[in-house]
Amino acid sequence: MKSKVEVKNDEIVILVNTLFYPKDNVINTADKFNDFFWIQIEDGENNFLSLTLKPKSNEIRLDTAGYEFMNHLLSDVKDDMGD
Amino acid sequence: MAIDFKTKDVNMKNFDVDKENDSVLIAVNPKIYPLEVIYSAAYTFLDRAFVIIDGDPNEEVLVQLKAKEASQNLEELAQSFNNELVSYAVYVVQAARTSGIRQAIVQAALGVVEKEEEKEEDLDYIKDPLGIAKPWVPESAEGLEIPKEIETKEESNEK
């Protein structure tokens, strides 16, 4: 499993597989997290996007925030699919 | 032909529990469950677990479920995900089977509305066959007494 969510130097690094999560949905979800994080999106290897989320405040729980991002992303993809 | 499950060496488990990471990795065959079904099943777990989907959409889809609470039974989580896959697969098949009926019902409903609209279009609002545009006057009220104030006004106007 290449996808990952990890905390490095007080930042969250997420690798997203664009075969399952299209780029537009990733950007859309990143926009929702804009108020709480400084976000950087870059092209990763093959079909992967690399996201770096740097929290704007110290009150954010870094251990779960990355996974919350992935849940929001899945929700966004599912919404686009309809029923 | 009946399969002898006692002799057949089949590994039915499609998941691996990672207790250290508090997560379980489930392998799903996309030839059995289409992506739409996998997304739907994963979506129902958003309140219970953190979900990450990875792998190859043509060969093998990997779904990682990370428990939100440490007390969650990871094996049970994976098994209920498998059940959810079955439920959604059935739903998709049934939806495909009944799509024709649903379309017919909607068309029939729209047909009735269209006919009613046509009837309404036949009416000419300039001719006003229903007399809606005609202003109401007290004289047109049959069986009602004309208020005294109106009567006295009319009398004084005549004088």
gemmi code that builds the backbone of each chain (N, CA, C; Angstrom):
import gemmi

chains = {
    "A": [
        ("MET", (0.852, -1.196, 0.000), (0.000, 0.000, 0.000), (0.885, 1.242, 0.000)),
        ("LYS", (0.808, 1.997, -1.096), (1.676, 3.164, -1.226), (1.120, 4.396, -0.527)),
        ("SER", (-0.205, 4.451, -0.482), (-0.829, 5.611, 0.170), (-0.391, 5.686, 1.616)),
        ("LYS", (-0.212, 6.907, 2.089), (0.179, 7.010, 3.502), (-0.236, 8.351, 4.092)),
        ("VAL", (-0.354, 8.303, 5.389), (-0.629, 9.518, 6.151), (0.369, 9.503, 7.295)),
        ("GLU", (1.264, 10.470, 7.317), (2.232, 10.478, 8.430), (2.555, 11.895, 8.890)),
        ("VAL", (3.007, 11.958, 10.115), (3.361, 13.259, 10.683), (4.879, 13.372, 10.732)),
        ("LYS", (5.382, 14.450, 10.107), (6.827, 14.675, 10.070), (7.095, 16.129, 10.409)),
        ("ASN", (7.929, 16.373, 11.366), (8.311, 17.742, 11.741), (7.099, 18.671, 11.894)),
        ("ASP", (6.134, 18.232, 12.647), (4.918, 19.026, 12.887), (4.135, 19.333, 11.615)),
        ("GLU", (4.283, 18.517, 10.617), (3.503, 18.650, 9.384), (2.900, 17.287, 9.045)),
        ("ILE", (1.789, 17.330, 8.330), (1.185, 16.067, 7.908), (1.511, 15.857, 6.430)),
        ("VAL", (2.026, 14.698, 6.119), (2.325, 14.371, 4.714), (1.372, 13.260, 4.282)),
        ("ILE", (0.657, 13.520, 3.186), (-0.319, 12.531, 2.694), (-0.007, 12.196, 1.244)),
        ("LEU", (0.032, 10.902, 0.944), (0.185, 10.460, -0.448), (-1.172, 9.923, -0.899)),
        ("VAL", (-1.698, 10.504, -1.975), (-3.040, 10.140, -2.442), (-2.970, 9.503, -3.822)),
        ("ASN", (-3.643, 8.375, -3.967), (-3.689, 7.676, -5.256), (-4.787, 8.298, -6.125)),
        ("THR", (-4.389, 8.934, -7.216), (-5.370, 9.645, -8.060), (-6.222, 8.692, -8.906)),
        ("LEU", (-5.886, 7.409, -8.894), (-6.739, 6.443, -9.605), (-8.047, 6.247, -8.844)),
        ("PHE", (-8.009, 6.518, -7.528), (-9.208, 6.385, -6.709), (-9.758, 7.745, -6.269)),
        ("TYR", (-8.855, 8.701, -6.118), (-9.271, 10.038, -5.698), (-8.822, 11.037, -6.763)),
        ("PRO", (-9.730, 11.442, -7.663), (-9.334, 12.372, -8.734), (-8.782, 13.704, -8.194)),
        ("LYS", (-7.904, 14.289, -9.000), (-7.209, 15.522, -8.597), (-8.188, 16.635, -8.188)),
        ("ASP", (-9.282, 16.767, -8.953), (-10.262, 17.820, -8.648), (-10.846, 17.665, -7.247)),
        ("ASN", (-11.095, 16.409, -6.860), (-11.642, 16.151, -5.522), (-10.609, 16.447, -4.442)),
        ("VAL", (-9.346, 16.142, -4.756), (-8.263, 16.420, -3.792), (-8.180, 17.935, -3.553)),
        ("ILE", (-8.240, 18.689, -4.630), (-8.149, 20.157, -4.516), (-9.376, 20.709, -3.777)),
        ("ASN", (-10.522, 20.151, -4.101), (-11.763, 20.581, -3.449), (-11.701, 20.348, -1.936)),
        ("THR", (-11.193, 19.178, -1.559), (-11.086, 18.857, -0.130), (-10.031, 19.723, 0.538)),
        ("ALA", (-8.926, 19.945, -0.171), (-7.860, 20.799, 0.373), (-8.415, 22.195, 0.665)),
        ("ASP", (-9.296, 22.650, -0.195), (-9.904, 23.971, -0.019), (-10.701, 24.046, 1.288)),
        ("LYS", (-11.338, 22.917, 1.647), (-12.110, 22.879, 2.894), (-11.197, 22.961, 4.126)),
        ("PHE", (-9.945, 22.516, 3.960), (-8.989, 22.503, 5.075), (-8.127, 23.772, 5.114)),
        ("ASN", (-8.377, 24.668, 4.166), (-7.573, 25.886, 4.040), (-7.555, 26.764, 5.291)),
        ("ASP", (-8.672, 26.763, 6.011), (-8.769, 27.631, 7.182), (-7.877, 27.154, 8.323)),
        ("PHE", (-7.551, 25.887, 8.323), (-6.804, 25.326, 9.457), (-5.356, 24.950, 9.134)),
        ("PHE", (-5.058, 24.820, 7.833), (-3.708, 24.363, 7.443), (-3.145, 25.214, 6.296)),
        ("TRP", (-1.831, 25.275, 6.257), (-1.149, 25.777, 5.062), (-0.928, 24.546, 4.202)),
        ("ILE", (-1.467, 24.550, 2.997), (-1.464, 23.313, 2.193), (-0.618, 23.447, 0.938)),
        ("GLN", (0.164, 22.413, 0.712), (0.977, 22.374, -0.509), (0.694, 21.051, -1.229)),
        ("ILE", (0.362, 21.151, -2.521), (0.083, 19.934, -3.291), (1.143, 19.798, -4.382)),
        ("GLU", (1.701, 18.603, -4.477), (2.720, 18.375, -5.514), (2.489, 17.038, -6.194)),
        ("ASP", (3.033, 16.918, -7.395), (2.971, 15.647, -8.121), (3.904, 14.642, -7.464)),
        ("GLY", (3.388, 13.458, -7.211), (4.252, 12.420, -6.648), (4.612, 11.415, -7.734)),
        ("GLU", (5.080, 10.240, -7.317), (5.427, 9.194, -8.293), (4.167, 8.614, -8.922)),
        ("ASN", (4.274, 8.182, -10.155), (3.179, 7.539, -10.895), (1.860, 8.312, -10.772)),
        ("ASN", (0.881, 7.669, -10.143), (-0.442, 8.297, -10.062), (-0.689, 8.964, -8.718)),
        ("PHE", (0.374, 9.287, -8.044), (0.193, 9.808, -6.691), (0.374, 11.326, -6.600)),
        ("LEU", (-0.409, 11.908, -5.675), (-0.248, 13.325, -5.348), (0.292, 13.394, -3.929)),
        ("SER", (1.201, 14.322, -3.714), (1.762, 14.473, -2.376), (1.229, 15.773, -1.761)),
        ("LEU", (0.646, 15.645, -0.590), (0.103, 16.827, 0.086), (0.834, 17.071, 1.392)),
        ("THR", (1.162, 18.315, 1.649), (1.758, 18.668, 2.936), (0.832, 19.655, 3.635)),
        ("LEU", (0.411, 19.286, 4.811), (-0.506, 20.129, 5.585), (0.203, 20.651, 6.830)),
        ("LYS", (0.411, 21.941, 6.875), (1.071, 22.535, 8.045), (0.010, 23.265, 8.858)),
        ("PRO", (-0.194, 22.855, 10.107), (-1.286, 23.470, 10.891), (-1.049, 24.946, 11.184)),
        ("LYS", (-2.158, 25.708, 11.187), (-2.052, 27.134, 11.479), (-2.035, 27.398, 12.981)),
        ("SER", (-2.564, 26.423, 13.751), (-2.534, 26.598, 15.211), (-2.029, 25.320, 15.875)),
        ("ASN", (-1.661, 25.452, 17.146), (-1.128, 24.290, 17.881), (-2.233, 23.381, 18.426)),
        ("GLU", (-3.475, 23.860, 18.321), (-4.579, 23.103, 18.921), (-5.045, 21.927, 18.056)),
        ("ILE", (-4.549, 21.854, 16.842), (-5.006, 20.795, 15.928), (-4.292, 19.478, 16.233)),
        ("ARG", (-5.086, 18.389, 16.281), (-4.500, 17.061, 16.537), (-3.920, 16.513, 15.246)),
        ("LEU", (-2.631, 16.459, 15.152), (-1.976, 16.044, 13.916), (-2.141, 14.545, 13.637)),
        ("ASP", (-2.267, 13.745, 14.692), (-2.326, 12.287, 14.479), (-3.601, 11.844, 13.758)),
        ("THR", (-4.676, 12.620, 13.903), (-5.928, 12.208, 13.239), (-6.310, 13.120, 12.070)),
        ("ALA", (-5.771, 14.325, 12.019), (-6.197, 15.295, 10.992), (-5.972, 14.775, 9.567)),
        ("GLY", (-4.858, 14.101, 9.349), (-4.562, 13.560, 8.015), (-5.596, 12.522, 7.593)),
        ("TYR", (-5.986, 11.681, 8.540), (-6.998, 10.661, 8.248), (-8.372, 11.309, 8.052)),
        ("GLU", (-8.625, 12.370, 8.801), (-9.886, 13.116, 8.615), (-9.931, 13.681, 7.192)),
        ("PHE", (-8.774, 14.147, 6.733), (-8.684, 14.670, 5.361), (-9.092, 13.583, 4.365)),
        ("MET", (-8.585, 12.366, 4.576), (-8.903, 11.252, 3.672), (-10.388, 10.905, 3.710)),
        ("ASN", (-10.993, 10.979, 4.891), (-12.431, 10.704, 5.004), (-13.248, 11.759, 4.252)),
        ("HIS", (-12.845, 13.027, 4.399), (-13.538, 14.099, 3.683), (-13.371, 13.916, 2.173)),
        ("LEU", (-12.190, 13.472, 1.786), (-11.911, 13.255, 0.365), (-12.809, 12.146, -0.198)),
        ("LEU", (-12.941, 11.062, 0.546), (-13.814, 9.965, 0.100), (-15.263, 10.457, -0.020)),
        ("SER", (-15.684, 11.233, 0.946), (-17.041, 11.778, 0.937), (-17.253, 12.650, -0.308)),
        ("ASP", (-16.249, 13.441, -0.649), (-16.325, 14.321, -1.820), (-16.431, 13.502, -3.112)),
        ("VAL", (-15.623, 12.439, -3.204), (-15.651, 11.573, -4.387), (-17.022, 10.913, -4.516)),
        ("LYS", (-17.534, 10.424, -3.388), (-18.834, 9.745, -3.374), (-19.956, 10.713, -3.768)),
        ("ASP", (-19.876, 11.959, -3.286), (-20.890, 12.968, -3.627), (-20.918, 13.202, -5.135)),
        ("ASP", (-19.749, 13.220, -5.750), (-19.672, 13.432, -7.201), (-20.270, 12.275, -7.982)),
        ("MET", (-20.209, 11.079, -7.381), (-20.745, 9.896, -8.060), (-22.260, 9.879, -8.067)),
        ("GLY", (-22.873, 10.515, -7.091), (-24.326, 10.447, -6.923), (-24.699, 9.116, -6.321)),
        ("ASP", (-26.022, 8.772, -6.416), (-26.484, 7.502, -5.804), (-26.200, 6.307, -6.695)),
    ],
    "B": [
        ("MET", (-21.696, -29.752, -9.243), (-20.728, -30.518, -8.462), (-20.478, -29.838, -7.113)),
        ("ALA", (-20.596, -30.586, -6.026), (-20.407, -30.000, -4.691), (-18.921, -29.883, -4.375)),
        ("ILE", (-18.562, -28.793, -3.724), (-17.161, -28.602, -3.351), (-16.933, -29.166, -1.959)),
        ("ASP", (-15.882, -29.947, -1.823), (-15.551, -30.489, -0.506), (-14.664, -29.476, 0.213)),
        ("PHE", (-15.267, -28.702, 1.103), (-14.536, -27.629, 1.778), (-13.484, -28.154, 2.758)),
        ("LYS", (-13.657, -29.425, 3.187), (-12.695, -29.979, 4.145), (-11.348, -30.224, 3.493)),
        ("THR", (-11.385, -30.644, 2.226), (-10.129, -30.971, 1.558), (-9.581, -29.808, 0.745)),
        ("LYS", (-10.467, -28.928, 0.327), (-10.007, -27.826, -0.517), (-9.277, -26.778, 0.325)),
        ("ASP", (-8.072, -26.450, -0.086), (-7.268, -25.497, 0.663), (-7.555, -24.085, 0.129)),
        ("VAL", (-8.478, -23.443, 0.772), (-8.850, -22.096, 0.329), (-8.677, -21.126, 1.478)),
        ("ASN", (-7.911, -20.068, 1.228), (-7.766, -19.034, 2.244), (-8.847, -17.994, 2.003)),
        ("MET", (-9.890, -18.044, 2.835), (-11.043, -17.168, 2.636), (-10.808, -15.753, 3.163)),
        ("LYS", (-9.781, -15.586, 3.978), (-9.550, -14.275, 4.579), (-9.000, -13.313, 3.540)),
        ("ASN", (-9.649, -12.175, 3.429), (-9.149, -11.176, 2.487), (-8.633, -9.938, 3.226)),
        ("PHE", (-8.355, -10.108, 4.534), (-7.878, -8.934, 5.284), (-6.749, -9.294, 6.246)),
        ("ASP", (-5.969, -8.262, 6.561), (-4.861, -8.398, 7.503), (-5.021, -7.368, 8.611)),
        ("VAL", (-4.976, -7.835, 9.839), (-5.116, -6.912, 10.972), (-3.739, -6.429, 11.403)),
        ("ASP", (-3.620, -5.104, 11.539), (-2.372, -4.516, 12.017), (-2.666, -3.861, 13.376)),
        ("LYS", (-2.462, -4.636, 14.434), (-2.837, -4.155, 15.768), (-1.978, -2.969, 16.216)),
        ("GLU", (-0.734, -2.964, 15.774), (0.191, -1.895, 16.157), (-0.312, -0.532, 15.667)),
        ("ASN", (-0.810, -0.562, 14.417), (-1.294, 0.668, 13.785), (-2.802, 0.863, 14.004)),
        ("ASP", (-3.421, -0.078, 14.713), (-4.862, -0.031, 14.977), (-5.675, 0.035, 13.671)),
        ("SER", (-5.237, -0.757, 12.698), (-5.933, -0.715, 11.411), (-6.029, -2.108, 10.783)),
        ("VAL", (-6.866, -2.206, 9.774), (-7.001, -3.460, 9.053), (-6.973, -3.162, 7.550)),
        ("LEU", (-6.258, -4.002, 6.809), (-6.134, -3.796, 5.364), (-6.960, -4.880, 4.660)),
        ("ILE", (-7.915, -4.441, 3.843), (-8.814, -5.383, 3.176), (-8.540, -5.368, 1.672)),
        ("ALA", (-8.360, -6.545, 1.104), (-8.143, -6.643, -0.348), (-9.486, -6.975, -1.015)),
        ("VAL", (-9.826, -6.189, -2.028), (-11.105, -6.404, -2.717), (-10.837, -6.633, -4.198)),
        ("ASN", (-11.505, -7.634, -4.746), (-11.349, -7.932, -6.166), (-12.309, -7.052, -6.977)),
        ("PRO", (-11.762, -6.129, -7.778), (-12.648, -5.210, -8.523), (-13.446, -5.903, -9.628)),
        ("LYS", (-13.065, -7.153, -9.936), (-13.840, -7.888, -10.946), (-15.136, -8.423, -10.324)),
        ("ILE", (-15.134, -8.571, -9.023), (-16.354, -9.023, -8.325), (-17.172, -7.816, -7.862)),
        ("TYR", (-16.473, -6.880, -7.249), (-17.157, -5.681, -6.759), (-16.657, -4.466, -7.539)),
        ("PRO", (-17.517, -3.841, -8.335), (-17.075, -2.648, -9.074), (-16.718, -1.498, -8.126)),
        ("LEU", (-15.959, -0.552, -8.629), (-15.484, 0.570, -7.807), (-16.627, 1.305, -7.110)),
        ("GLU", (-17.734, 1.443, -7.826), (-18.907, 2.147, -7.293), (-19.364, 1.486, -5.974)),
        ("VAL", (-19.346, 0.155, -5.975), (-19.763, -0.595, -4.784), (-18.746, -0.407, -3.655)),
        ("ILE", (-17.469, -0.422, -4.009), (-16.410, -0.264, -2.993), (-16.494, 1.120, -2.337)),
        ("TYR", (-16.682, 2.156, -3.173), (-16.820, 3.519, -2.628), (-18.022, 3.593, -1.679)),
        ("SER", (-19.142, 3.009, -2.099), (-20.360, 3.077, -1.291), (-20.185, 2.367, 0.044)),
        ("ALA", (-19.567, 1.187, -0.003), (-19.330, 0.431, 1.229), (-18.393, 1.213, 2.148)),
        ("ALA", (-17.332, 1.774, 1.568), (-16.353, 2.539, 2.358), (-17.017, 3.767, 2.985)),
        ("TYR", (-17.923, 4.356, 2.232), (-18.602, 5.573, 2.695), (-19.376, 5.329, 3.996)),
        ("THR", (-19.949, 4.137, 4.123), (-20.739, 3.841, 5.322), (-19.861, 3.683, 6.574)),
        ("PHE", (-18.554, 3.590, 6.380), (-17.645, 3.407, 7.519), (-17.031, 4.720, 8.010)),
        ("LEU", (-17.390, 5.821, 7.368), (-16.750, 7.091, 7.712), (-16.951, 7.501, 9.173)),
        ("ASP", (-18.071, 7.091, 9.769), (-18.309, 7.477, 11.159), (-17.568, 6.572, 12.147)),
        ("ARG", (-17.198, 5.366, 11.697), (-16.562, 4.405, 12.596), (-15.053, 4.321, 12.435)),
        ("ALA", (-14.579, 4.643, 11.213), (-13.153, 4.437, 10.936), (-12.613, 5.495, 9.974)),
        ("PHE", (-11.283, 5.586, 9.933), (-10.631, 6.410, 8.907), (-10.383, 5.484, 7.722)),
        ("VAL", (-10.773, 5.935, 6.534), (-10.724, 5.056, 5.368), (-9.734, 5.573, 4.321)),
        ("ILE", (-8.895, 4.683, 3.832), (-7.997, 5.025, 2.724), (-8.110, 3.932, 1.666)),
        ("ILE", (-8.328, 4.351, 0.420), (-8.433, 3.377, -0.675), (-7.190, 3.488, -1.547)),
        ("ASP", (-6.617, 2.354, -1.875), (-5.390, 2.337, -2.687), (-5.378, 1.063, -3.532)),
        ("GLY", (-4.286, 0.839, -4.232), (-4.144, -0.374, -5.035), (-4.316, -0.091, -6.524)),
        ("ASP", (-4.755, -1.110, -7.239), (-4.940, -0.994, -8.688), (-6.420, -1.228, -8.994)),
        ("PRO", (-7.089, -0.254, -9.591), (-8.534, -0.414, -9.843), (-8.888, -1.557, -10.796)),
        ("ASN", (-7.871, -2.086, -11.507), (-8.148, -3.206, -12.414), (-7.774, -4.562, -11.837)),
        ("GLU", (-6.844, -4.560, -10.885), (-6.335, -5.834, -10.354), (-6.802, -6.116, -8.921)),
        ("GLU", (-6.419, -5.221, -8.028), (-6.760, -5.421, -6.619), (-6.893, -4.067, -5.915)),
        ("VAL", (-8.024, -3.876, -5.267), (-8.253, -2.631, -4.536), (-7.983, -2.897, -3.055)),
        ("LEU", (-7.205, -2.018, -2.446), (-6.882, -2.167, -1.024), (-7.614, -1.087, -0.231)),
        ("VAL", (-8.327, -1.524, 0.776), (-9.061, -0.574, 1.624), (-8.498, -0.673, 3.035)),
        ("GLN", (-7.960, 0.440, 3.502), (-7.437, 0.448, 4.867), (-8.455, 1.118, 5.788)),
        ("LEU", (-8.828, 0.392, 6.834), (-9.732, 0.958, 7.840), (-8.948, 1.132, 9.124)),
        ("LYS", (-8.835, 2.372, 9.557), (-8.113, 2.639, 10.828), (-9.154, 3.009, 11.878)),
        ("ALA", (-9.170, 2.257, 12.948), (-10.196, 2.458, 13.978), (-10.117, 3.853, 14.588)),
        ("LYS", (-11.294, 4.461, 14.798), (-11.304, 5.777, 15.441), (-11.159, 5.639, 16.950)),
        ("GLU", (-11.636, 4.496, 17.469), (-11.506, 4.239, 18.904), (-10.684, 2.969, 19.114)),
        ("ALA", (-9.834, 2.988, 20.123), (-8.930, 1.856, 20.360), (-9.680, 0.567, 20.725)),
        ("SER", (-10.889, 0.730, 21.256), (-11.642, -0.450, 21.719), (-12.299, -1.229, 20.563)),
        ("GLN", (-12.249, -0.695, 19.356), (-12.932, -1.348, 18.231), (-12.283, -2.684, 17.864)),
        ("ASN", (-13.135, -3.661, 17.541), (-12.651, -4.963, 17.105), (-12.346, -4.891, 15.603)),
        ("LEU", (-11.073, -4.985, 15.259), (-10.649, -4.762, 13.873), (-11.126, -5.872, 12.930)),
        ("GLU", (-11.117, -7.102, 13.444), (-11.553, -8.235, 12.622), (-13.040, -8.082, 12.267)),
        ("GLU", (-13.791, -7.671, 13.262), (-15.237, -7.463, 13.058), (-15.470, -6.324, 12.070)),
        ("LEU", (-14.621, -5.302, 12.164), (-14.717, -4.149, 11.259), (-14.535, -4.610, 9.805)),
        ("ALA", (-13.513, -5.473, 9.596), (-13.233, -5.979, 8.243), (-14.375, -6.864, 7.749)),
        ("GLN", (-14.893, -7.699, 8.646), (-15.985, -8.590, 8.243), (-17.254, -7.806, 7.903)),
        ("SER", (-17.510, -6.763, 8.680), (-18.713, -5.986, 8.366), (-18.506, -5.182, 7.072)),
        ("PHE", (-17.256, -4.857, 6.764), (-16.992, -4.211, 5.467), (-17.317, -5.186, 4.328)),
        ("ASN", (-16.911, -6.431, 4.491), (-17.220, -7.453, 3.484), (-18.735, -7.599, 3.294)),
        ("ASN", (-19.462, -7.578, 4.401), (-20.926, -7.671, 4.318), (-21.527, -6.466, 3.597)),
        ("GLU", (-20.943, -5.312, 3.878), (-21.423, -4.077, 3.243), (-21.204, -4.137, 1.730)),
        ("LEU", (-20.092, -4.750, 1.340), (-19.811, -4.928, -0.098), (-20.917, -5.756, -0.747)),
        ("VAL", (-21.294, -6.839, -0.072), (-22.349, -7.719, -0.602), (-23.667, -6.941, -0.716)),
        ("SER", (-24.012, -6.203, 0.344), (-25.269, -5.443, 0.350), (-25.327, -4.473, -0.824)),
        ("TYR", (-24.231, -3.722, -1.011), (-24.234, -2.728, -2.087), (-24.218, -3.369, -3.464)),
        ("ALA", (-23.546, -4.514, -3.569), (-23.525, -5.217, -4.858), (-24.943, -5.639, -5.231)),
        ("VAL", (-25.691, -6.149, -4.244), (-27.091, -6.548, -4.478), (-27.917, -5.322, -4.862)),
        ("TYR", (-27.693, -4.228, -4.142), (-28.437, -2.989, -4.407), (-28.210, -2.522, -5.849)),
        ("VAL", (-26.951, -2.568, -6.281), (-26.613, -2.109, -7.643), (-27.287, -3.000, -8.686)),
        ("VAL", (-27.258, -4.324, -8.450), (-27.878, -5.254, -9.404), (-29.391, -5.020, -9.461)),
        ("GLN", (-30.013, -4.886, -8.283), (-31.468, -4.653, -8.233), (-31.822, -3.325, -8.897)),
        ("ALA", (-31.007, -2.308, -8.628), (-31.269, -0.986, -9.220), (-31.200, -1.062, -10.743)),
        ("ALA", (-30.240, -1.853, -11.252), (-30.105, -2.009, -12.704), (-31.314, -2.753, -13.279)),
        ("ARG", (-31.769, -3.773, -12.533), (-32.910, -4.563, -13.000), (-34.196, -3.737, -13.039)),
        ("THR", (-34.383, -2.885, -12.046), (-35.648, -2.147, -11.943), (-35.587, -0.761, -12.583)),
        ("SER", (-34.460, -0.455, -13.225), (-34.328, 0.895, -13.790), (-35.402, 1.164, -14.854)),
        ("GLY", (-35.736, 0.118, -15.641), (-36.764, 0.270, -16.681), (-38.119, 0.612, -16.087)),
        ("ILE", (-38.450, -0.079, -14.998), (-39.745, 0.157, -14.333), (-39.793, 1.575, -13.763)),
        ("ARG", (-38.695, 1.945, -13.110), (-38.662, 3.293, -12.514), (-38.806, 4.368, -13.584)),
        ("GLN", (-38.133, 4.133, -14.719), (-38.199, 5.099, -15.827), (-39.639, 5.199, -16.355)),
        ("ALA", (-40.295, 4.027, -16.458), (-41.673, 4.007, -16.955), (-42.610, 4.765, -16.016)),
        ("ILE", (-42.391, 4.589, -14.698), (-43.234, 5.282, -13.710), (-43.054, 6.793, -13.827)),
        ("VAL", (-41.804, 7.208, -13.934), (-41.531, 8.655, -14.046), (-42.139, 9.214, -15.331)),
        ("GLN", (-41.990, 8.453, -16.433), (-42.545, 8.916, -17.711), (-44.064, 9.013, -17.639)),
        ("ALA", (-44.692, 8.019, -16.999), (-46.154, 8.038, -16.869), (-46.592, 9.252, -16.066)),
        ("ALA", (-45.847, 9.525, -14.976), (-46.183, 10.679, -14.139), (-46.012, 11.976, -14.918)),
        ("LEU", (-44.933, 12.067, -15.681), (-44.691, 13.275, -16.480), (-45.745, 13.414, -17.569)),
        ("GLY", (-46.193, 12.289, -18.127), (-47.214, 12.293, -19.185), (-48.505, 12.907, -18.699)),
        ("VAL", (-48.911, 12.557, -17.478), (-50.139, 13.114, -16.886), (-49.996, 14.620, -16.732)),
        ("VAL", (-48.851, 15.045, -16.241), (-48.614, 16.482, -16.041), (-48.675, 17.213, -17.374)),
        ("GLU", (-48.050, 16.607, -18.401), (-48.040, 17.245, -19.725), (-49.457, 17.413, -20.269)),
        ("LYS", (-50.310, 16.371, -20.094), (-51.695, 16.454, -20.574), (-52.452, 17.578, -19.875)),
        ("GLU", (-52.244, 17.681, -18.548), (-52.908, 18.751, -17.804), (-52.433, 20.118, -18.271)),
        ("GLU", (-51.147, 20.206, -18.572), (-50.612, 21.474, -19.069), (-51.225, 21.838, -20.400)),
        ("GLU", (-51.402, 20.794, -21.261), (-52.020, 21.033, -22.571), (-53.437, 21.571, -22.410)),
        ("LYS", (-54.194, 20.980, -21.473), (-55.567, 21.439, -21.234), (-55.574, 22.902, -20.819)),
        ("GLU", (-54.676, 23.249, -19.935), (-54.606, 24.625, -19.471), (-54.228, 25.575, -20.596)),
        ("GLU", (-53.381, 25.072, -21.507), (-52.964, 25.916, -22.623), (-54.120, 26.202, -23.573)),
        ("ASP", (-55.107, 25.303, -23.629), (-56.262, 25.508, -24.499), (-57.087, 26.721, -24.096)),
        ("LEU", (-57.049, 27.053, -22.810), (-57.848, 28.179, -22.336), (-57.223, 29.492, -22.790)),
        ("ASP", (-58.085, 30.417, -23.281), (-57.594, 31.711, -23.729), (-57.798, 32.723, -22.616)),
        ("TYR", (-56.726, 33.281, -22.111), (-56.862, 34.207, -20.985), (-57.478, 35.541, -21.409)),
        ("ILE", (-57.410, 35.857, -22.715), (-58.015, 37.120, -23.175), (-59.545, 36.981, -23.200)),
        ("LYS", (-59.999, 35.793, -23.631), (-61.458, 35.562, -23.665), (-62.024, 35.427, -22.241)),
        ("ASP", (-61.193, 34.993, -21.314), (-61.576, 34.852, -19.907), (-62.846, 34.025, -19.721)),
        ("PRO", (-62.840, 32.754, -20.162), (-64.046, 31.937, -20.061), (-64.470, 31.665, -18.609)),
        ("LEU", (-63.547, 31.744, -17.680), (-63.902, 31.481, -16.276), (-64.296, 32.761, -15.530)),
        ("GLY", (-64.176, 33.895, -16.213), (-64.592, 35.156, -15.599), (-63.718, 35.599, -14.454)),
        ("ILE", (-62.450, 35.230, -14.524), (-61.534, 35.574, -13.433), (-61.153, 37.055, -13.476)),
        ("ALA", (-61.031, 37.579, -14.692), (-60.579, 38.959, -14.845), (-61.663, 39.982, -14.481)),
        ("LYS", (-62.904, 39.526, -14.370), (-64.020, 40.425, -14.070), (-63.918, 40.906, -12.619)),
        ("PRO", (-63.922, 42.225, -12.355), (-63.841, 42.685, -10.965), (-65.135, 42.407, -10.206)),
        ("TRP", (-65.000, 42.138, -8.961), (-66.188, 41.832, -8.142), (-66.861, 43.129, -7.703)),
        ("VAL", (-68.181, 43.162, -7.795), (-68.936, 44.332, -7.312), (-70.038, 43.821, -6.390)),
        ("PRO", (-70.439, 44.629, -5.409), (-71.448, 44.152, -4.452), (-72.730, 43.667, -5.135)),
        ("GLU", (-73.099, 44.304, -6.271), (-74.341, 43.938, -6.946), (-74.326, 42.496, -7.438)),
        ("SER", (-73.115, 42.010, -7.734), (-73.023, 40.652, -8.279), (-73.170, 39.579, -7.200)),
        ("ALA", (-73.186, 39.997, -5.956), (-73.348, 39.021, -4.875), (-74.826, 38.727, -4.695)),
        ("GLU", (-75.241, 37.598, -5.125), (-76.657, 37.229, -5.034), (-76.999, 36.801, -3.608)),
        ("GLY", (-78.163, 37.275, -3.137), (-78.632, 36.857, -1.817), (-77.997, 37.597, -0.664)),
        ("LEU", (-77.089, 38.517, -0.986), (-76.459, 39.284, 0.098), (-77.054, 40.690, 0.141)),
        ("GLU", (-77.181, 41.199, 1.356), (-77.720, 42.561, 1.468), (-76.615, 43.564, 1.181)),
        ("ILE", (-76.994, 44.635, 0.503), (-75.998, 45.689, 0.235), (-75.810, 46.485, 1.524)),
        ("PRO", (-74.545, 46.689, 1.950), (-74.322, 47.445, 3.188), (-74.961, 48.837, 3.127)),
        ("LYS", (-75.468, 49.316, 4.311), (-76.183, 50.602, 4.357), (-75.315, 51.763, 3.871)),
        ("GLU", (-74.049, 51.711, 4.225), (-73.144, 52.807, 3.824), (-73.134, 52.983, 2.315)),
        ("ILE", (-73.090, 51.850, 1.606), (-73.073, 51.910, 0.137), (-74.417, 52.418, -0.380)),
        ("GLU", (-75.485, 51.935, 0.254), (-76.841, 52.355, -0.165), (-76.996, 53.859, -0.027)),
        ("THR", (-76.611, 54.403, 1.141), (-76.770, 55.855, 1.377), (-75.918, 56.673, 0.426)),
        ("LYS", (-74.745, 56.178, 0.113), (-73.885, 56.892, -0.852), (-74.549, 56.968, -2.208)),
        ("GLU", (-75.111, 55.827, -2.601), (-75.760, 55.771, -3.906), (-76.964, 56.716, -3.968)),
        ("GLU", (-77.720, 56.738, -2.852), (-78.898, 57.613, -2.796), (-78.497, 59.079, -2.912)),
        ("SER", (-77.475, 59.467, -2.174), (-77.035, 60.866, -2.204), (-76.497, 61.233, -3.587)),
        ("ASN", (-75.861, 60.305, -4.259), (-75.362, 60.566, -5.618), (-76.514, 60.791, -6.594)),
        ("GLU", (-77.585, 60.039, -6.385), (-78.765, 60.199, -7.272), (-79.396, 61.580, -7.106)),
        ("LYS", (-79.432, 62.025, -5.830), (-80.010, 63.343, -5.560), (-79.152, 64.433, -6.193)),
    ],
}
model = gemmi.Model(1)
for chain_id, residues in chains.items():
    chain = gemmi.Chain(chain_id)
    for i, (resn, *xyz) in enumerate(residues, 1):
        res = gemmi.Residue()
        res.name, res.seqid = resn, gemmi.SeqId(i, " ")
        for name, pos in zip(("N", "CA", "C"), xyz):
            atom = gemmi.Atom()
            atom.name, atom.element = name, gemmi.Element(name[0])
            atom.pos, atom.b_iso = gemmi.Position(*pos), 0.0
            res.add_atom(atom)
        chain.add_residue(res)
    model.add_chain(chain)
structure = gemmi.Structure()
structure.add_model(model)
structure.setup_entities()
